[in-house]
Amino acid sequence: MPAQYLRIAGADAATSNAVRRSLVELRRQMQIPDDFPPDVVAEATQAAARDLIADPDRVDLRALPFCTIDPPGSMDLDQAMVIERSDGADAGGFVVHYAIADVASFVMPGGPVDTESHARGTTLYGPDERTPLHPAVLSEGAASLLPDADRPAVVWRIVLDARGEIVEGTADAPGVTVRRGVVRSVARLGYEEAQAALDGAAASSGGAPSGGAPSGGPVGATWPVGVRETIALLREVGTLRQERERERGGVSLDVPEQVAVTHDDGTITIELRSTLPVEGWNAQISLLTGIAAARLMRAGGVGILRTLPPADPRDVARLRRTARALGIDWPEDEPYGELLRRLDSAQPHHAAFLTEATSLFRGASYLAFGGKDLPGIDAVPADDGAAHAAIAAEYAHVTAPLRRLVDRYGTEACLATTAGAAVPAWVLDGLAGLPKLMSRAGQKAGSFERACLDTLEAALVVDRVGEMFDGVVVDVDDRPAKPAEGTPPGGGPRRAEDAQPDAHPQPGNGSPSAEASAEAEAEAEAEAGAGAGAGAGAGAGAGARAGAATGAPGVRGRRGQVVVARPALRAPVTGAALPLGDPVRVRLVEASIEARRVAFVLDPADGDGASADGDAPGTTGDLS
């Protein structure tokens, strides 16, 4: 159920209540359920009570010191890992053990939980509450890889050579295996905590983070030895995988994501958040597993791939024109992926360019094969037609089954291939409908999460209409703006959700990112975001708002998008001339919680000749 009380930082009770009402109405409009039907809860409760640990077919892996790395407060923990150095024939390399929540063992095909998860498709994240794919008794309980508890899991074992490439292996010692097992996480870490340990930081005087260290001691000092080794090797393996990705021609976008943040006092605000290095390394383990899964699916002839077409040459040409306009040096012989890696999103011109670059990564989809009424593996293209262009490899979603339906199907196909067994009938029967189902779910998730941010943006500045703000123009639409007349259903100008950026699959770890930032499905699902987010199913990425359909109320001129740092807003801006990538002064002319809309006009001192009918006079009030 959505929270009954939601407080916006710096706002009065009336504003916070208006936000709560707006979010309730948004859920009603989008037909997002408040809870699960009684029969779904009843079946989930029964499933959670079953003893899956005692299954003799499960391999006991509780001796391995698994740990999880997720955003603070996450309870739906899909993934846990152990990384070791390899020995024997593969000495000098690494072994990655990656445990994934075994959702399929809790869900009866065709039962109430299964039917409801197909209706939802993915978990939805709002600032007040999330709408989970599965009931909490499973997603935050029996199926979640919570610390200090025995859990059934699907465990991948991936052997890497010294360069971080998957080894071919032999029949007796394959490079990739996946099997059902029993695991026990010994530590639940947060991203900042893991990064602090890698950086050699000391615990704060306010006390140690969970599993960290006494005040003043190094973060991670009290972690089990195996956990400290895993975190250290995560940096090494993650860096190697990033280098291999670069060699393949893969692309990552470093665009700070706009996120709703709940503070210790319970208030909510919006911040621009940059990805920590450890998040990128963690994402590489998920991407590694998705690449390994795609290989198993192709070998077994049954599966479902996450695909993204190569960038359209016309979009690349447009981006080159943008680079020239922003004064960014882009040699003709330099691939766009290399350019993106050397840009710094902290620099306004670079941030504007990176935002524009998200348009290269659109059209993410799913390609199913080998199931009922589907083509066989021979019909699946072996060239770029089946690949994910941002990853530069074939790739599948298998690492977030608590929050994304398709992962349950892909996992079962891989388990069957490894075991030399038949793929379950429910997988074969359901594959054909998954691409369309996940596309709808992803579009709904992106629209909902964007509308939630729009609502919070309006609430943060609802009493500041007429004030001036410092910002940077990050997108310009060549078409002239029309004065806004009314509001589209569900809020203000919407991102193009059917063409959401899929710049690098966000593995998703407890909150949406864009399948946009580190699946923004480092896919920013930015799908999360990557990813955050995220291709379908993740939070809206930084560039997905470009090209708003209308300008500011009563204003004619060019239209675009402006990013304001304090508070962290990204909103439509209208002006006679919009200097892409340049710092500007903009006047807030609309902030409507009910319409979920914020709009600015360019300050005349920055060359704006547009006129605003009835706009509040400009001020030089607080710009923070």
C-alpha positions, 0 to 999 in steps of 0.5 A: 500500500502507498504510504499514508504520509509523505513529506517533501523537504522544505514544503508545508503539510498542504504541499506534501498532502497534494503530492500524496493525492497526486500519486494516488490519482496517478496509480488510479489512472494507470491502474496500478494495484495497491495490493495483491489479491487474497488468492495470490497472497495465500498461495505465496504464503504457502510457497514461502513455508515450503522447505526447499532447502532440503531438496537433495538435488540442490548442491550445498554451497553454504560454505562459500561466503556470499555477499550482496551489494545493493542500495540501502534499505533494499529487501528484494535481493536478487543477487549475491556473489563470491569471486575467487582467484582460479587455480589449476589449468586456469591459474591467473584467472578468476571464478565468479559464483553468482547466486540468483534468487530461485523464484521459479521454485516458489511459483506454480505455473498457471497459479495465482502468483504466476498469473499476477506476475504476468499481469504486472511484468515488473516491479514499479518504484514510486517515492512513497512505495513500490509495487512489487512483481511478487508478494512481499512474503516472497520478494522480501522474504523467503525468495530474497537472498537476505543475510544470515539465512539459508536460501534456495538459489540458482547459482552461476559459476563462470570461469574467467582467464587473466584478461577477464574473458570467459574460458571455453572449458572442457566437457569435464570442466566447463567454463560456465555452469548453472545449477540449483543450490543452497546459499547463505549470504554472510554480509549485506553491503551498500554501494557507498560502504563497498566503495569506502572499503575499496578506497580505504576510508575510515568509518565515521564517528557516527558509527559503523555501517552494517558489517563495517568497522568500529568508529575510526577503523577502516570500513570492512575491517570486520567483514568475513575474510571471503567478503573482503576478498570478493570486494577487492576482486570485484574491482579487478574483475570489473575493470577487466570486464570494462576493458573487454567491453571497450574492445568489443565496441560496447558503450557506457554513458556517464550521465548523472541520474535524477532520483527521489531520495528519502532522508533520515528525517523521512522527508523526500527530495530530488537529487542528481546522483552520479554512479560510484565506480563499484556500481559499474564493477557490480553491473559488469558481473550482471552483464557477464552473467547475461552474456554467459546466459545468451551463449547457453541459450544459443547452445540449447536452442531455446531462450530469449535475448535482450537486443538493441540495434546499432545506432542509426548513422543519421543519429551519429551524424546529428550527434557530430553536429552537436559536438561541433556546436558544443566545441567538443573535439571529435576526430572523424576516425574516433568511434562514438563509444571512445568519445563518450568514455573520455567525457566528464558529465560534471562539465556542462557542455559534456553533460549536454552532449551525453544527454543528446547521446542517449538518442543513439540507444533506442529500440531495445526489444526481446528476441525469443526462439525455440518455444511454441510457435517460435522459430528455431535457433537456425532462424536467429541471426548470428550477426548484430541482429541478435546482439545488444549494441551497447554491450556489443554482444548477445545478452539475456536478462537472467539476474533480476527475477524478483523484479522482472518476469522475463528473467525467470524464463531465461534462467530455466532455459539455461538450467535445462541446457546445463543439465542436458534436460528438457526445457519446462513446458511452461517456458516453451509455451510462454516464450512467444508472448514475453516480448510484447508483455515485457514491452508493455510493462517497461513502458508502463514502468517508465511512464509511472516513474517519470510521472512520480519525478514530475510530481516531486519536481513540481512540489519542490518549487510550487511556491517559487513561480517567478523566481530565477534559477541557474541551469544548463540547456541540455537538449534543443528541439528544432521544431518551434514550441506551441503554447501549452494547452491543457495537460496530457493524460498522466501529467506534463510533457512525457518522455518518449517511453516507447523509445527509452534509452537502453544505453547499458543494461542496469542490472537493477539492485533494489531500486530503479536506475535507468535499464539507464546508468551503471539496464540506465538494463551500466543498459541506463534495464538505463531500461532501470534505469542504468541502469540504471536504468534502463530499456524496458522496465527501468527508470527513465534515463537522463535523456528520455525527456528530450523533445517535450511536446509543448513549451511553457504556457503562453510562450512561443519560441524554441523549446528544449530541456534545462537542468537546474542543480538546486533543486535537481530539476530537469524540465521544459524550457522555451526561448527565442534562442536556446544555447545548448550546453551553456549555463543560463538563467531561467525563470520558473513560469509553471509548477503544478503538482496536479498537472505534474508539470514544471516549465521555464523560460529563458531569461531575456538577458541570455538572449530570449526574445519570447513573450509570456502572457500573464507570467509572474515577474522575474525575481532574483530570489534564492537560487539554491 
